[in-house]
Amino acid sequence: MTRALKTQWHNLAFSGLILHEILDHPLDDDETPQARLKQVGMMTILYSMNQAHQKLTLSSIMEITALTRSGVKETVDLLVKRGMLDETIVKNSMGRGTARQFEISRALLEKLSSFGAG
């Protein structure tokens, strides 16, 4: 299979997986369809950033999405709660404070590879 075709297959499998995980498994009865749709969009953006080797921090996500810090935090926190993102605390870009850094969870990537798309 050509590299371009394999990349397209991987992207399609990832999109299908996050759609299934988010839309078919609400976190609780209070989670709105709008919140789930925001999570799907956010995961799509985070996956693209990850593929481009960009750090997944609140600041970098804010820069890409033009959302406020609280807007990014609200959606990302739900993805962490869902187990789709792993969070670590790292030094900020100035090296003095801390920042939250995220990565797509190993469990989600393992599910993706089980589709033969890994």
N, C-alpha and C positions, 0 to 999 in steps of 0.2 A: 504494500500500500504506500502511495506517495506520502511524503511528509505533510504536504498541504491538506490532503484528504484526512490524514490521521489527526491533524490539529482541528479540523472542522468537526470530526466525529467526537473528539474530546470535548470541545466547546458545547456541542449539542447535548452530549451525555450529562455534562455539568448542569446545563440549563434545565434539563428534564428532571434531574435529581433534586435541585433546589426547589423547583416548582412543586414536586411531589412532597418533599419534606416540610415545606412551609404551608402550602395551601391545604394539604390533606391532614395535617396534624396541628391544629390550633393549640397554643400554649394553655389557654383557659377560655372560659365562656365570655370573658370581657374583652378578649382580643378581637379587634374589628377587622373586617376584610381590608380596609385601607391600611392598617398597620402591617398586615401580612404582605400586601402588595408592595409597601415600602421596603420590607425585608427582602423580597425577591429582587427589587431594583438595586438595593444596596449590595447584595451578594454578587450580582452581576458586575457592578462597578469594582468591588473588592477583588473579584477573580481577575478582571482585566488589569488592575493595578498589580496584583500578584504576578501575573504572567509577564508584566513589564519590569519586574524586580523592583517595584517601588515599596517603600516601607508603609505598612498599614497603621498609621497613627491617626488620632483624631484630627490633628492639624493638616496632615496630607489629604485626608478624606474631605475635610472642609474645603480645601483648595480646589479639589477636583469637582465637588458637587455644588459648591456655593451655598451650602446649608450652614446654619448657625451651629455652634458647638453643641448646644442642647439638642438640636435636631439630629445631628449625627449621633450623639451619645444615646439618645432615646432608641434609635433603631439598632445601633451596634450592640447595646446592652441586651436587647431581645435576642439577637443572634448568638451572643455569648450564652444566655440562659438556655437557648435551644440546643447548644452544643455544636453549633456550626462554626463558631470562631473560638480560638483559644486566646486568652489575654495574658500578657506579661507586663510587668512594670520595669521600665528601662530609664536610663538617664535621658533628660531632654536634649535637644540639639545644642544647647549652650553648656551642657555638662553639669549644671548646678542643681536642677530640680528633677522631677520625675515625669515621665510620660507613659501613657498606656499604648502598648503596641499589640497588634493583633496578627493572627495568622489563621488561615483556613485550617480547621481541625483535622487531625490525623484520622479520626473516625469517619469524617465526611469523605476524605480522600480515599480511604480504604473502600468505602461503599462505591465510590466512582470507579476505582480500579476493578471491582468485582463485576462491573459491566463490560470489562474488556477494553475500557477506554484509557486505562492508566499507562 
